[in-house]
Amino acid sequence: MSKARIKTRLTEIQRTREKLATELGQVAENLNAGVEYITDCLDGGVHGELRWSGR
């Protein structure tokens, strides 16, 4: 494999890594929001039952 091809491939890998890091960050944000929502439901529910507020 030539130096140029190696550099091109490394650039492709870096872009893929950045894209995956961004997507993983979005997944983490969504998961945190879900945990907060369920916690809110439990805090506002009767005897620990979920109270769905239609969010």
N, C-alpha and C positions, 0 to 999 in steps of 0.2 A: 504494500500500500504506500502510495507516494505521500510526501509531506503535505501537499495541497489537499489530498483526499482526507488525510487524518484531520487537518484543521477544519475542513468542511464538516466532517462527521462530528467533531467536538462541538462546533457551533450548533449543529442540529440537536445534539444531546442537551446542550445548555438551554436552548429554547424550549425543548420538551420539559426539562426540569422546572423551568420558570412557570410554564403553563400548568403543570401538575401542582406546583406549590400554590398557585393562585386558586385552582379548583379545590384543593384540599382545605385552604383557608375558608372558602365559601361553605364547604361541607361542615367545617367546625363551627362556623357562625350559625348555620341552620340548626345544628345539633344543640348548641347552647340555647338558642331561642326556644327550641322544643322542650328542653329541660326546664327552662324558666316558666314556660306556659303550663306544663304539667305541675310544677311546684306551686304556681299561683292557684291552679284548680284545686290542688290538695289543701292548700291553706284556706281556701274559701269554701270548701265542700263540707258537708255534714258528716261527721264521724269519719273523715278521711276519704269520703267518696269523691270521685271526680265530678266537678260541676262544669259542664261545657258551656261556655258563654257565646259560642258561635263565632269565635275569632277565626 
